């Protein structure tokens, strides 16, 4: 990764001892321009497909609205990640332009990737709460959890969470300076007056928000999942008990065998659906545990180690650690399509239908209710 000329050679001596210049350059190329760039492109493709599938289903279910909103933010994250890494392609033709683009991208795209991840984590916690209410008090919330209400909730979450971080976009200035190494004028990012005058309160707010949002999302997802699993197990046991009740003798002559067969079929279908919901929630939890836990730890470290940040003593070490956060963010942003495809029959059917010729206008479109 190309750095601003503001960074002194002695910023992070520990990093230099850990990785020499050649190794660091190889790591830059492999991680930035091969691994992260490729996953970012995959994320653009998969999130466009998710949006198209749910749009084709018509947003008739609230879960389709919330999942589409998450896909939009994941798409923004993937586009920003790919744009940030275009400097690798530029360097083949114009190293000076690649250097400038890399520094501009730190200000324009790096934070966008990070903040988009926080928005999606809070949206995921909203989905967990929504599913929890549907399982615990379905009749009472059925009238409330409409697609319109869900859209409003998702928009409010997006504005509030992203807005809480947006001030950070104004802490650096892009300036153009002559660089003898390139024999050209290049762009560099520097701390501006706003940064220097408000550094302490700015980063107290930044670190606090960076801990609270993902930590709260993580706790909510876990608690909601525990409640859902408990309620589903209760429901399964209750239905199993009903299935064991002896039928009245009068029913035996009126098709007892058919009645029992239907009950057993219903039991099997409900149990399968219950297991599918649990599996889906477990997959979501694992994804967000992997994605959020390192970032929570990272922000806690920044609270106690002030120099662990851009343009400070541990600038280079900070960039090295960011590689692994970016990897988690990009994978999290690209993987949802595969989760939906493998665990939602309606999503899979609609996706396949998008690539087949229409077989008449009377064919029905599956809803998102089997998500």
VOZADO-457265 format. One record per residue: residue in three letters; x, y, z of N, C-alpha, C in turn. Coordinates in steps of 0.2 Angstrom, whole numbers, plus 5000, padded with zeros to 4 digits. Example, Ala and Ser with C-alpha at 12.3 -4.5 7.8 and 13.67 -1.06 7.14 Angstrom:
! VOZADO-457265
ala506649725039506249785039506649845039
ser506449895035506849955036506450005039
END
This chain:
! VOZADO-457265
unk500449945000500050005000500450065000
unk500350114996500750174995500450225001
unk500950255004500850295010500950375008
unk500650415012500750485011501450505013
unk501650555010502350575011502450605018
unk501850615022501950645029502250595033
unk502250525031502450475036503150475036
unk503450475041504250475042504450405041
unk505050395039505350325039505350295045
unk505450325051505550295058504850295061
unk504250295058503650295061503550235065
unk503750175062503550115066504150065065
unk504650075070505250025069505049955070
unk504549945075504449875076504149835070
unk503749875066503549845059504049825055
unk504549875054505149855050505549795052
unk505549785058505849725061505449665059
unk504849665059504349615058504349595050
unk504349645046504249635039504749685035
unk505249665032505649705028505349735022
unk505649785019505349825013505149775007
unk505549725006505349675000504749635002
unk504749605008504149565010503549605010
unk503549675013503049715013502749725006
unk503149745002502949754995502649694992
unk502849634993502549574990501849564994
unk501849575000501149575004500649625001
unk500949684999500449734996500149714990
unk500549684986500349664979499849604980
unk500049554984499649494984498949514988
unk498949544993498349564997497949614993
unk498249674991497849724989497649714982
unk498049694977497849684970497649624968
unk497749574972497549504970496949484974
unk497049474981496549444985495949494986
unk496049554989495549594991495249624984
unk495549634979495249664973494749614970
unk495049544970494549494967493949484971
unk494049484978493449474982492949534982
unk493249594981492849654980492449644973
unk492749624968492349614962491849564962
unk491949514966491449454967490949484971
unk491049534976490549564980490049604976
unk490349644971489949684967489449634963
unk489649584960489249534956488749504961
unk488949484967488449444971487949484974
unk488149554976487649594979487149624973
unk487349634967486949654962486449594961
unk486649534961486149474960485649474966
unk485849484972485449484978484849534977
unk485049594975484649654974484149634968
unk484349604963483949584957483449534959
unk483649484963483249424965482649454969
unk482849494974482249514979481849564975
unk482149604971481749654967481249614962
unk481449554960481049514955480449484960
unk480549474966480049444970479549494973
unk479749554972479249614973479249644980
unk479749624984479749654991479049644995
unk478749584994478149574997478249555005
unk478849535006478949515013479449565016
unk479449585023479849625026480649605026
unk480749535026481449515026481749525020
unk481349535014481649545008481949625007
unk481549665011481749735011482349745015
unk482449715021483049715025483649685022
unk483549625019484049595016484349635009
unk483849665006484049715000484449775003
unk484249805008484649855011485349835013
unk485349775016486049755018486449745011
unk486149715006486549705000486749774997
unk486349824997486549894995487149914998
unk487149915005487749935008488349895007
unk488249825006488849785004489049794997
unk488549814993488749834986489249904986
unk489049954991489350014991490049994994
unk490149954999490749935002491249894997
unk490949854993491349814988491549864982
unk491149914980491349964975491950004978
unk491850024984492350064987493050034987
unk492949964989493549924990493949914983
unk493549904978493849894971494149964969
unk493750014970494050084968494650104971
unk494750084978495350104982495950064979
unk495850004976496349964974496549974966
unk496250024963496350034956497050064955
unk497350084960498050104960498550054957
unk498349994959498849934956498849934948
unk498249944945498149944938498450014935
unk498350064939498650134937499450134937
unk499750094941500450094942500750064936
unk500450024932500749994926500850044921
unk500450094921500550154916500850214919
unk500650234925500850294927500950294935
unk501550274937501650264944501450334949
unk501650394946501450454950500650454951
unk500250444945499550444946499350384951
unk499650324951499450274955499650294963
unk500150334964500350354970499850404973
unk499650454968499150504970498450464972
unk498250424967497550384968497550344975
unk498150314977498150274983498050324989
unk498350384989498250424995497550454995
unk497350474989496650494989496150444991
unk496250384989495850324991495850314999
unk496350335002496350325010495850375013
unk495750435010495250475012494550465010
unk494550445004493850435000493550375001
unk493950315001493650245001493750205007
unk494350215010494550175016493950175021
unk493750235023493250245029492650215026
unk492450225020491850205017491750135018
unk492250095017492250025018492050005025
unk492450035029492350025037491650045039
unk491450105037490750125040490250085037
unk490250065031489750025028489649955032
unk490249925034490249865038489849875044
unk489949935047489549945054488849955052
unk488649985047487949985045487649925044
unk487949875040487649815039487649765045
unk488049775050488049745056487449765060
unk487349825061486749845064486049825061
unk486049825054485449805050485349725052
unk485949695052485849615054485549605061
unk485749655065485449645072484649665072
unk484549705067483749725067483449665064
unk483749635059483449575056483349515061
unk483849515066483749465071483249475076
unk483149545078482549565082481949545078
unk481849565072481249555068481049475068
unk481549435067481449365067481249335074
unk481549365079481349345086480649365087
unk480449425086479749445087479249395083
unk479449385077478949335073478949265076
unk479449245079479349175082479049185089
unk479149235093478949235100478149265100
unk478049315097477349345097477149355090
unk477049305086476849315078476249355077
unk475749335081475049365079475049445081
unk475449465086475449535089475849575084
unk476349545081476849595077476649585069
unk476249535067476149525060475949595057
unk475449635060475249695057475749745057
unk476249745061476749795062477349785057
unk477549725057478149715053478049705045
unk477749765042477649765035478249785031
unk478249775025478849805021478949875022
unk478449915022478449985023478850005029
unk478649975035478949995041479649965041
unk479749915039480449885038480949935034
unk480649955029481050005025481250065029
unk480750095032480850155036481350135042
unk481350085045481750065050482450055047
unk482550025041483250015038483550085036
unk483050125034483350195032483550235038
unk483150235043483350265049484050235052
unk484150175052484750145055485350165050
unk485250165044485750185039485950255040
unk485550295041485650365042486050375049
unk485750355054486050365061486750335061
unk486850265059487450235060487950265056
unk487850275049488350305045488450375047
unk487950415049488050485051488450495057
unk488450445062488850445068489650445066
unk489750415060490450415058490650465053
unk490150495050490350535044490850595045
unk490850625052491350675053492050655052
unk492150595052492850575051493150585043
unk492650595039492850605032493150675031
unk493050725036493350785036493950805040
unk494350745041494950765046495550765042
unk495550755035496150755031496050805025
unk496550835023496550875017496950835011
unk496750845005497150815000497550874997
unk498150874997498550934994499050904989
unk499250944984499650924978500350954980
unk500850904980501550924981502050894976
unk502550934975503050904970503450844973
unk503550794970503850734972504450714968
unk505050724970505650714966505750644964
unk505450594968505550524966505150514959
unk504550544959504150534953504350584947
unk504650644949504750694945504150724943
unk503650734947502950754946502650774952
unk502050814951501650834956501150784958
unk501150764965500750704967500250724973
unk499750694974499250704979499450664985
unk499450704991499550674998499050695002
unk498850655008498350675013498750695019
unk498450755022498750785028498250795033
unk498450795039497950815044497750895043
unk497150905043496950975042496851015049
unk496651075048496551115055496051085059
unk495451065056494951035060495150975064
unk495650935061495950875064496350895070
unk496750945069497250965074496851005080
unk496351035079495951075084495551035088
unk495350975085494850935089495050855089
unk495750845089495950775088495650735094
unk495750755100495550715106494750695106
unk494350745106493650735106493450695100
unk493750705094493550675088493650595088
unk494250585091494450505091494150475097
unk493950515102493550485107492850465105
unk492550505101491950485098492050435093
unk492550435089492650385084492750315087
unk493150315092493350245095492750225099
unk492350265102491750245106491250215101
unk491150255096490650225091490850165088
unk491550155086491750095083491750035088
unk491650045094491549995099490849975100
unk490450035101489750025104489349995098
unk489350015092488949985087489049915085
unk489649895084489749825082489649775089
unk489849805095489749765101488949755102
unk488649805101487849805103487549755098
unk487749765091487549715086487649645088
unk488249635090488449565091488049535097
unk487949575102487549555108486849545106
unk486549585102485849575100485749515096
unk486149505091486149445087486149385091
unk486649385096486749325100486049305104
unk485849365107485249355112484649335108
unk484549365102483949355098483949285096
unk484549255094484649185091484449135097
unk484749155103484549105108483849105110
unk483549155110482749155111482449125105
unk482649135099482349095093482449025094
unk483049005095483148925096482748895101
unk482648935107482248905112481548905110
unk481248955107480548955105480448895100
unk480848895095480748835090480848765093
unk481248755098481248695101480648685105
unk480348735109479748725112479148705108
unk479148745102478648725097478648655094
unk479248635093479348565090479148515096
unk479348525102479148475107478348475108
unk478048535107477348545108476948505102
unk477248515096476948475091477048405091
unk477648385094477748315094477248285099
unk477148325105476648295110475948295107
unk475748335103475048335100475048275095
unk475548255092475548205087475448135091
unk475648135097475648075101474948065105
unk474548115104473848105108473448055104
unk473048015108472647965105472047995102
unk471847975096471248005092470647975095
unk470048015095469447985097469247925093
unk468947885096468747815093468247835087
unk467847885087467447905081467847915075
unk468447945076468847965070469147905066
unk469147845070469547785067469147765061
unk468447765061468047745055467947795050
unk468247855051468147915046468847935043
unk469247885043469947905040470447925045
unk470547885050471047895055471747895052
unk471847845047472547835044472647895040
unk472247925036472347985032472548045037
unk472148045042472248105047472948105050
unk473148045052473848035055474348045050
unk474248025044474748035039474848105038
unk474348145038474348215036474648255042
unk474548235048474848255054475648245054
unk475848185052476548175052476848215046
unk476548225041476848265035476948335038
unk476348365041476448425043477048435048
unk477048385053477648385058478248385054
unk478348345049479048345046479148405043
unk478648445039478748505036478948555041
unk478648565046478748615051479448605054
unk479648545056480248525059480848545054
unk480748535048481248555043481348625042
unk480748665042480748735042481148765048
unk480948735054481248755060482048745060
unk482248695057482948675057483248725052
unk482948745047483248785042483348855044
unk482848885048482848945052483448945056
unk483548895060484148895065484748895061
unk484848855056485448845052485648915049
unk485148955047485249015044485549065049
unk485149065055485449115060486149095063
unk486249035063486949005065487449035060
unk487249025054487749045048487849125049
unk487349165050487349235051487849255057
unk487749215062488049235068488849215067
unk489049165064489749145063490049195058
unk489649215053489949275049490049335052
unk489649355057489749425060490149415066
unk490249355069490749345074491449355071
unk491549325065492249325062492349395060
unk491849435057491949495055491949555060
unk491549545065491549605070492049595076
unk492149535078492649525084493349555083
unk493649545078494349585077494249655077
unk493749685074493649755074493549785081
unk493149745085493049775092493649775096
unk494049715095494749715098495149775096
unk495149785089495549835086495449905089
unk494749925090494549985093494749995100
unk494649935103494849935111495649955111
unk496049925107496749935107496950005105
unk496550035101496650105099496450155105
unk496050135109495850175115496450185119
unk496850125120497350125125498050145122
unk498150135115498750145112498550205107
unk498650265109498550325105498950325098
unk499550305098499950305092499750255087
unk499250215088499150155084498550185079
unk498850225074498350255069498750285063
unk498350305058498650335052499050395054
unk499650405051500150465052500350475059
unk500350415063500650415070501250365070
unk501450355076502050315077501950245074
unk501350215075501250145072500850145066
unk500950195061500650205055500650135051
unk501250115050501350055045501149985049
unk501149985055500849925058500149925058
unk499849985059499149995058498849975051
unk499249995046499049975039499149895038
unk499649865041499649795041499049755044
unk498849785050498249755053497649765049
unk497649815046497049835042496849785036
unk497449755034497349705028496849645031
unk496949625037496449565039495749595040
unk495649655043495049675043494649685037
unk495049715032494749725025494549655022
unk494949605023494849535021494149515024
unk494049515030493449495034492849535031
unk492949605030492449645028492249625021
unk492649615016492549605009492249535009
unk492449485013492149415012491449425015
unk491349455021490649465023490249495018
unk490449545014490049575009489949535003
unk490349485002490249444996489849384997
unk489849355003489649285005488849285005
unk488449335007487749325008487349295002
unk487549304996487249274990487249204991
unk487849174993487949104993487549074999
unk487449115005487049085010486349085008
unk486049135005485349145003485249084998
unk485749074993485649024988485548954990
unk485948944995485948874998485448865003
unk485248915006484748905012484048925011
unk483948955005483248985004482948954997
unk482448914998482248884992481948934987
unk481548984990481249034986481749084982
unk482349094986482849134983483149094977
unk483249034978483548994973483148984967
unk482448974968482048964962481949034958
unk481949084962481949154958482549164954
unk483149144957483749154954483749114947
unk483549054948483549014942483149044937
unk482549064939482049094934482249154931
unk482749194934483049244930483349234924
unk483649174923484049154918483649104913
unk483049094914482649054910482149094906
unk481849074901481349104897480749104901
unk480349154900479649154903479249104900
unk478849064905478449014902477649034903
unk477549094901476849124902476849174907
unk476349214906476249274911475949244918
unk475649184917475249164923475649124928
unk476349114927476749084931476849124938
unk476749094943476849134950477549144952
unk477649204955478349214958478349194965
unk478849164967478949144974479049204978
unk478849194984478949254989479549244993
unk479749284997480349285001480249255008
unk479649225009479449195016479849135018
unk480149105013480549045015481249055016
unk481449125017482049145018482349115025
END
